[in-house]
Amino acid sequence: YNRGSRSNFSQQATDTRAKQMSASGWDGADSEEEERRDAKIELLASEIDELKASLIGVPEWSSEWLQIKTGIKDRDVERLVLLEKKRCDDAVKEYFEENPHVLEAIPECPICLEKLWEGFEMFRYICCGKLICESCNSQGGHALDICPLCRGKSPDSIDEIVSIHKEKADSGIGWAQAGLGVYFFFGNDGVPKDVEKARSLFSEAAEKGSTRAKGLLGYYYYDIANYEEARHWYEAAAAEGGIWSLFHLGLMMKNGIGFDQNEQNREEVLRLITVSTTLLGGRFSDPPIVLSSFFHNSLPLVLHYLRPAVEEGNTNVGVMDIYARGLMHEAVEYYGERVLLVPGYSPVPVALFWYRRSNKARMPDADCPFVQTEQKIRQGCANCKIHLGRERKMCCVECKAAYYCGRGCQAAHWKAGHKKDCVKKLKKRLKAAGTLVEPKEN
């Protein structure tokens, strides 16, 4: 909503998703892009086979062997991600072919006629109540603080926004009732929390056809454990293009809440979570985190889905811990366990960084492999491997994942590859992005 109720997504994510969403529906990758992607997948598979063949006769853990192994790893990860993107696009296309009414129900921007998907960056001007997309808004009235549709003036404060919502809700306008219900549900912006008042407003708005209100009723009934009603309203909202409601349906089905758990439902769960995650375009953390749980046998895909949420700080300590373990296991899977000690290829500093952050909000598990790793790295010099004993140890101040017997070994280890492994650049990047935040509890 204009002036204080705007969706908070990145413009880059919006622009990327806009290329795939048109007035006619989901575009995904066009035929030329699909051909290029398929050709790339085949090329990567061929290069991987060639690299594996070139390993014959190369001494293990030599610099040449490590370079070839890295080439295999990088190409295999890229190949798996491309295959996953292809699977996601195919799932969305199939979903809309089977449910054309969903596309028909989704509103369009009155200026450019692009579909206004739930989760897409958009504005509602509360003067006339119309929605427009971010692209049109940035080129129109937003810069002048006026509505580009009715030329009405934007509210000057949150209090005025709430007041207009109340006035229009009292007049029986559905979108205003849904919006005012959110204020009461969460107790935001000076509006006292009143969940029952919120439910009443959601119900009135739902009767007037508000998709948002139907999804919010699903949320309300799920919160009070009335799963039959929650499923009913989530299904109603999803049928009208409510992507978040589609995700919550998949989540309920996955957890056996309001649905039976059987093989047919398990396949449908993957489809619903895939479709909703793809349509939301990575602008929220929960859908990709849930989708990652389907890929226990593919660590690159688990990390692919968890990395944005972890690095943006939009997750809890449990997911950070899974991500840290995944980094370690992926490296061992591609190279072998010895890689943990090889400078320039070791995942230990980055994995420990995320593990330590996850344990700021909870007590560490004594049986956790990271606890054992912490103990081991303190016992010997990372460069010359001499036992350090109990005397005072030097360590890398940035990652505290490498200990040394002296400055000479520290400098040598840095040049040997620790410069690449250390979290110094990662911390700098996260700090610049404003995402070096304290982790949340589970």
N, C-alpha and C positions, 0 to 999 in steps of 0.2 A: 504494500500500500504506500502511496505517495507520502512523503514527509514522515518517516519514522517506522514504516511497516514494510520496507523494502526487503526482498530476499537477499541474503548475504552470501552470494556465490562469486567465484572468480570469473572475470570477464573472459579469460582464456578458455576456461571450461565451457562457458556459454557459447563462445564463438565456434568451438570445436563441435559441440552438440548441434548447433544451428545448421551446420553443413549437412547433418544427417537427418534433420527433421524438416519436412516440407508440408505445405498445405494438403498434399495428397497422402501423407503418412510418413512411414519410416523409410529413409533412403539407404542408411547404412553405407556400405561400400558399393559404388556403382560397378557396372560390368567391367569397365577398364581397370578400376582399382582391384576388383576381385581377381582379374587375370594377372595383374602385377603381383598381388599378394601370393597367389598360388605359385607363380613362377619363382618368387623369392623363397617360398617354403621348399620347393624342389631344389633350388640352388643351394640353400643352406644344408639340406640333407646330403647333397652330393659333396659339398665341401667338408662336412663332418666325416664322411666315409674316407675321403682322401687324407684327411689329417690323421684318422685312426690308423690308416695303412702306413703313414709316414712314421709312426711311433716304433715300428719294427726295427730292432737293432739299436734304438736310442737308449742310452743308460738312464735308468729311473732316477728322478730327482736332479738330473742335470739341468742346466739353464735351458737347453734346447727342449728337453722333455717337458719342462714347466710351461714354456711358451706354447708348445703344441697343445698341451692339456688346456691351457687358457683359451686358445682358439676354439677348441672343441666345446668348452663350457659356454663361451659367449655366443657361439652360433646356435647351440642347442637351446639355450634360454630364449634367444630371439625367435627361433622356430616354434617353440612351445607357446610363446605369447601370441604369435601370429595365428597359430592354429586355434587358440582360445578365442581370439577376436572373431575369427571366422565362425566358430561355433555360436558365439553370442549373437552375431548378426543374423545367422540362420534361424536361431531360436526366436528372435524378435519378429522376423518376417513371417515365420510360421504362425506365431501367435496372432498377428494381425490378419493373416489370411483366414484363420479360424474364427476371429472375433472382429469382423469389419465394423460392427456397431460401436466398438470402442473408439475407433478413429472418427466416426461420425459425431460422437458425443463431445469430442474435445473442442473447446472454443478456439477461434482464430483471432489474431491481432487485427483490429479493424483497419489498420494502416497498410501493413505489408502482407496480411493474410497468412502469416506463418502460424502453425499450430502452437497454442499456449499450453504446453505440457506442465503438469504438476511437477514442481522441482525446477522448472525452467525459470530463468531470471526474468521477472516481469513486474509491472507496477499496476496498481488499481488506483485510479483517481477517484477519491471519495466524493467529489463534487457531482459527478455524473455516474459513478459506479462502474465505469468501463475499464477493462484490462488492456494494456498494450505491452509489447515485448520491450526488453531492455534496449535493443538496438534502435527502435523507433523513438523511444523515450529520450535516449541520449542525444538524438538529433533534433528533438522538438522542444516541448515545454519544460522539461526538467531544468534546462539551463536558465530559463526565465521564470521559474516557479509558477508556471501557469499550465493548465490542462491543454494539451494540443488538440483535444476533441471538442470540448465545450467552451474553452477559453476561460474557465473558472479559475480563481486564485487558489493556490495551495494553502492549507492550514499553516499557521505560524508556530504551533506548539503541539506537544503530545496531548495536553488538556483539550485543545480544540478538536484534535482528531477523535478522541474518545467521545467528546460531546456530539460530534457529527454522527458517529456510529450509533449513539443512543437515540438521537433524533430520528435517524433513518430506520433503526430497528423497531422503534415504536410505531413507525409508519408501515411496518410489515415487509420491509425489503430484506430478502433472504441473505444476500452476501453480508449485509450489515449485521444481521442477527448472528451469523456465524462468526464474524469478526469480533463482535461484542462478547459472544460466548467465550472466546479464547481469553479475553481480558479477565472475565470472571473465573474461568477454569484455573488459570495460573496466578491470579491476583496481581496482574501487571499494571504498571504506570498509574498507581494511585487508586485502582479499582479493587475493592475488597474481594478476597477469594470467596466464591460461592459456587461450589461444584453443581449443586442442584439447579441453580439459576442458569448456569452454563448449559446443562443438559436440556433444560426447557427451551433455551434459545436455539441450540443445535437442532432439536426436534422440529421447531417451527420452521427453521431454515431448510431442513431436509424435506419437509412437506412441500416447500416451494421449489424444490429441485436443486438445492445447493449441493454439489458434489463434495465440496470441502466439508460441509456440515455432516454429511453421511460418513465420511472418513473419521471425523472427530467423534461421532457417536460410537463408531467402532472402537476408537481409543478409550472412550469413557467406559463402555461396557466391558472391555477387556480389563480395565483397571479395577473393576469391582468383581471380576471373575465370573461375569455372565457371558460365557464364551459363545453360547448359541446366538445371542443378540449381537455380540461383537462380530462373529462370522457373517451374520446377515448384513450388517451395515458396511463391513469391509467389502463384501461381494458387490453390494449396490454401488459403492463408490468406484471400485475397480472397473465395473462395467461401463462407467462413464469417463474412464481415463485417469482415475485416481491411482497414480503409480505407487505412491507410498502405501495405499491400501492394498495394492497387489502384493507388495513386499511383505506386509504384515500377514496377509493370508498365507503366503508361502512359509513364513516363520511359524505361524500357528500349526500348519500342516506338518512342518519339520519336527516340531516338538510334541506332536500328537495332542494338541489342545483344540478341541472342537472338531477334530478329524480322526479317522482311524489311521493307524500306521500300517501300511502294507506296501508291497512292491510297486503297485500302480501309483500310489500317492507319493512314494519316494521319487519316482521319475517326474511327477508333476511338481514336486517341491523344487527340484533342480531347475525346471523350466521357469517357474514363477520367480524364483530368486534371480536367475540369469536375466530374464526379461526386465525386471524392475531395476536391477543393478545397471544394466546397459542403458536403459532409458534415462536413469538419473545421472548418468555420465560421470560418475566418480566424484560428484560434488558433496556427497555425504559419506561418512565413514562406516556406518552400520551395514549397509547392503554388501559392499565388497568384503567386509570382515566375515559375514555369514557365508558368502559364496566361497571364500577361501577354505572353509571347513569341508568342502566336497572334494578337495584335492590332496588327500593324505599321501598319495603315491606320487605326487609331483611337487616337490619342494619349490622349484622355480615359480610355479603358479601361486602357491601359498604366499611366497614373498612378494610376488607381483601385486597381489590384491591387498596385502597388509602394509606394504611400504608407504603408500601415500598417507594412510591414517596414522601410522606410527610417527612419521617424520613431521606431519602437521600437528601432532599433539592431540588428535581427536579420537583418543582411544583410552582404554584402561590398562592397568598394570599387567593383567593376565595376557592381553594381546601382545604387549611389549615383550613379555617373557617368551611367548610362542615365537615371535619374530626373531628374538635373539638366538633361541635354540635352532630355528630354521637356518639362520646364517651359518652356524657351525656345521650342522648336518649336511647342508648343501655343498660346502667346501670339501668335506670328507667324502661325500658321494662322488664328486668329480675328480678329486686328486688322490685321496687316501688320508689316513689319520695324521701322517707325518706333516701334512701341510700346515697344521696348527702352529708349527715351530719354524716355518720357512718365511723369512722376511720378504715382504713384497707380495705375498700370497696368503698370509694368515688372516682369517676372519676374526681372530680373538679380540683385538682391540675394539672393533665396532660392536661385536656381539656382547662383550662385557659392558660397553657403554650403555646399551639398551637394557641389559640385565640389571645393572646397578640402578638405573633410573626406575625400573619396575619395582625394585625392592626398597625404594624410598618410602613407598606407601604400604609396606607390609614387612613381616619378619621373613628373612631368608630361610629356605628349606635346607637343612643340613645335608640331605642326600642329593641335592641338586648338583649336576656336573659342573656348574659354574663355580660353586663353592670350592670344589676340588681343583678347578683350574686356577682360581685365585691363589690357593695355597701353593700350587706347583710353580707359578711364575715368580713367586717370591723366593724360591729356594735356590735358583741358579741364575747366572748371568745370561741374558738373552743372546749375547754375542759369542762369548767364548765358552759358555756352558759350565764354568767353574762353580762349585757349590759356594753359596754366599754365607751360609751359617747364620748366626744371630747378630752379626755386626751390622752397623747402620748401612742401609742399601740406598743406592741412587736409583731413581726411576724416571720414566718419561712423565713430565708434569702434566701433559695434555691428556693422555689416556690412562696412565697408571696401570698399563698392561704389559710393561717391559721393565725389568730391573737389571742393574749393571754393577760390575765390580769397580768401575771407574769411568772417567769422562772419555777416555780413549775408546773403550768398548761401546759407549753410548753413541759417539760420533760415527764409529764404524758401522754400527747396527742401523743407524739412521740412513746412511748412504747405501747400505746393502738392501734396503727395501722398507724399513719401518716408516719412512717418510710417506710411503704409499698406504700403509696399513693404519697409521695413526688417525685418531678422530679429530685432529686439529681442524682440518678443512670442513669436516662434517659439522662440528660445533659452530664454526664461523658461518656456514651457510644457514644453519637452523636459527642462529641468533639474528642474522640479517633478515630472515623471513619472519621473525617474531614468533617462531614455533618452538623455541627452546624453553618449554613450559614444564611445570611440575606434573607428573603423571597423576591420573585419577584412580581412585580405588575401584576394585571390581564392582 
